[in-house]
Amino acid sequence: MDNVAENNTLSKLGQMRREAQLAKDAVKAATGGPAAKAKLALSFGKKVSEHWLIVATAVLFDIFGLIPGLSVVVNFLFGLVLFMYFGPKSKGGSEFTKIFLPIAGGSVIDFFVGVLPTCIGSALIRIALS
């Protein structure tokens, strides 16, 4: 039991360190030059790698979304999954604009095009806005 508690504590500490480093980078980018802004832009890869599970789920939902006629339903279901993953934990901001607008807009386009990776796009938008 102690190992589980220790692992949870270490995980939380690691997350806090990553968030603190990201905040420091944001302050440097706001006050620094182009190199500081480039470093902040490169941190998006770190944010995506932290949420690899939701990106993998988005890929799976986009594969199921290739079925004609079901794409809108699959996109809506992924929107619910994305809300459950990010929604209740987020502080501030409207989840409507961060999750459901990209899903709805992508679903409308996906209904006519058919191969648009709506789930991956909305997951990346949500990760970028977090």
MOQUIGI-V533648 format. One record per backbone hydrogen bond with DSSP energy under -0.5 kcal/mol. CO is the residue of the C=O (numbers start at 1). NH is the residue of the N-H. If there is no record, write none. Layout:
CO & NH
CO & NH
//
This chain:
1 & 5
2 & 6
3 & 7
4 & 8
5 & 9
6 & 10
7 & 11
8 & 12
9 & 13
10 & 14
11 & 15
12 & 16
13 & 17
14 & 18
15 & 19
16 & 20
17 & 21
18 & 22
19 & 23
20 & 24
21 & 25
22 & 26
23 & 27
24 & 28
25 & 29
26 & 30
27 & 31
28 & 32
33 & 37
34 & 38
35 & 39
36 & 40
37 & 41
38 & 42
39 & 43
40 & 43
41 & 44
42 & 45
42 & 46
43 & 47
44 & 48
45 & 49
46 & 50
47 & 51
49 & 52
51 & 55
52 & 56
53 & 57
54 & 58
55 & 59
56 & 60
57 & 61
58 & 62
59 & 63
60 & 64
61 & 65
63 & 66
64 & 67
67 & 70
67 & 71
70 & 74
71 & 75
72 & 76
73 & 77
74 & 78
75 & 79
76 & 80
77 & 81
78 & 82
79 & 83
80 & 84
81 & 85
82 & 86
82 & 87
83 & 87
83 & 88
86 & 90
87 & 90
90 & 92
93 & 95
94 & 98
95 & 99
95 & 100
96 & 101
99 & 103
100 & 104
101 & 105
102 & 106
103 & 107
104 & 108
105 & 109
106 & 110
107 & 111
108 & 112
109 & 112
109 & 113
110 & 114
116 & 118
117 & 121
118 & 122
119 & 123
120 & 124
121 & 125
122 & 126
123 & 127
124 & 128
125 & 129
126 & 130
127 & 130
//
